[in-house]
Amino acid sequence: MLVRDAMTTVVLTIGPAHTLRQAAALMSARKVGAAIVHDPDAGGIGILTERDILNSVGLGQDPDQERVHAHTTTDVVFAAPAWTLEEAARAMAHGGFRHLIVLDRDEPAGIVSVRDIIRCWVPARQHVPA
């Protein structure tokens, strides 16, 4: 199975000037754990994850004052739609992260997460035993 079969194609894209609270509210409303950050001034595409927000709050930073650009990962490992899920899982395990932005012709085409891969590898059960 390929990344294109597992990835989420409707992604949340936010700007670098959003506050972390705004980003968290948008991520929560969309029920996603990561957002693509489009910042042409910082080199293009980055990613903000729930862990980035959690780390900031854990450090006592004010989510109403902290801006996304200060917490965005810009050294991003990108996946291609034609990667196998094994390649994506290997990249995640090697890099210690749970999300990959999928690029198709240098444009974001989606995000694939560990959860997406697990859903493909382990089909949902019809009945969960008690």
MARFI-667936 format. One record per residue (C-alpha): residue in one letter; x, z, y. Coordinates in steps of 0.2 Angstrom, whole numbers, padded with zeros to 4 digits, always signed. Layout:
aXZY ...
END
This chain:
m+0000+0000+0000 l+0006-0004+0018 v+0006+0005+0034 r-0007-0007+0041 d-0019-0001+0027 a-0017+0017+0032 m-0014+0018+0051 t-0027+0022+0064 t-0029+0008+0075 v-0039+0016+0089 v-0026+0027+0097 l-0026+0039+0112 t-0014+0033+0126 i-0010+0044+0140 g+0001+0044+0156 p+0016+0054+0159 a+0008+0063+0174 h-0006+0071+0164 t-0005+0090+0162 l-0003+0097+0145 r-0020+0104+0146 q-0028+0087+0150 a-0018+0080+0135 a-0024+0093+0124 a-0042+0091+0129 l-0041+0072+0126 m-0033+0075+0109 s-0045+0088+0104 a-0060+0077+0109 r-0053+0062+0099 k-0048+0074+0085 v-0030+0067+0084 g-0014+0076+0083 a-0003+0064+0093 a-0005+0052+0108 i+0005+0037+0114 v+0013+0040+0131 h+0015+0025+0141 d+0029+0028+0154 p+0037+0012+0161 d+0048+0023+0172 a+0056+0031+0157 g+0058+0016+0146 g+0041+0012+0139 i+0033+0021+0124 g+0034+0039+0119 i+0024+0051+0109 l+0016+0068+0113 t+0011+0078+0098 e+0001+0094+0095 r+0017+0103+0091 d+0025+0098+0108 i+0010+0106+0116 l+0011+0122+0105 n+0030+0124+0108 s+0027+0123+0127 v+0013+0136+0126 g+0023+0147+0115 l+0037+0147+0128 g+0025+0154+0140 q+0024+0138+0150 d+0008+0135+0160 p-0002+0120+0152 d-0010+0117+0169 q+0007+0114+0177 e+0017+0106+0164 r+0017+0087+0164 v+0017+0076+0148 h+0033+0067+0153 a+0043+0084+0151 h+0037+0086+0133 t+0036+0068+0127 t+0048+0062+0113 t+0056+0046+0119 d+0068+0044+0105 v+0054+0037+0094 v+0056+0030+0077 f+0043+0016+0076 a+0035+0009+0060 a+0030-0009+0057 p+0013-0014+0049 a+0022-0022+0034 w+0031-0006+0030 t+0026+0002+0013 l+0019+0020+0014 e+0034+0025+0005 e+0045+0019+0019 a+0035+0027+0032 a+0035+0044+0022 r+0054+0043+0020 a+0056+0040+0039 m+0045+0055+0042 a+0054+0066+0030 h+0071+0061+0036 g+0066+0063+0055 g+0056+0079+0052 f+0040+0073+0061 r+0022+0069+0055 h+0018+0054+0066 l+0024+0036+0068 i+0019+0024+0081 v+0016+0007+0073 l+0023-0008+0083 d+0017-0026+0080 r+0027-0038+0091 d+0034-0024+0102 e+0016-0018+0106 p+0008-0002+0099 a-0004-0007+0085 g-0008+0011+0079 i-0002+0027+0073 v+0001+0032+0055 s+0002+0051+0051 v+0006+0061+0035 r-0012+0064+0033 d-0016+0045+0033 i-0003+0043+0020 i-0010+0057+0009 r-0027+0050+0011 c-0021+0034+0003 w-0011+0042-0010 v-0024+0055-0015 p-0042+0049-0015 a-0055+0062-0009 r-0064+0070-0023 q-0083+0068-0025 h-0085+0086-0030 v-0073+0100-0027 p-0074+0114-0040 a-0079+0131-0035 
END
